[in-house]
Amino acid sequence: MTEPIAHSLPSYALNRTRQAFLATDLRFADRFASRLCGLLATRRVDFGFGRGLWIHPSKGVHAIGMRYAIDAVYLDRRHRIIHIHERLRPWRLGAIRKDAAGVLELPAGAVAQTNTQVGDEIAICQA
């Protein structure tokens, strides 16, 4: 039996500090294969504003094989932002953060559009 790339439940990511939705269609990558592949099989047109991928557990991400840039938001175990990599370009490595519990991947520009900053508290919720 093959492992699903990411399971899909009606979920969202909310920046509690700014009272702004980061993703209203949030997917989860919480198994080895889904964390490794992440967004590789997606196209930019399929990953527009409102979409997101929560990679957990994860201390860092890569964009090797990606076809478009993303925003990567690193969260600690309390879901506070500890690092942001805006517009991580294709074929680049993101930072590794030892304190990260997971990384929220968002469409490029989502961080700027919502004024999301290091220290903000993010809610990862099932609707």
Number of C-alpha atoms within 10 A of each C-alpha: 3 5 10 11 20 20 13 13 13 11 17 22 24 18 22 13 14 14 12 15 16 27 25 17 18 24 24 20 26 19 16 14 14 19 20 16 17 24 23 14 10 12 12 14 8 9 18 14 17 16 19 27 25 26 26 19 16 23 19 19 24 19 20 14 13 21 16 20 19 26 22 28 26 29 27 20 11 11 19 22 23 18 20 20 16 20 18 22 19 15 14 14 13 18 15 14 18 10 14 23 20 24 27 28 27 26 25 22 15 24 20 12 11 14 12 21 18 13 13 16 21 25 16 17 13 10 9
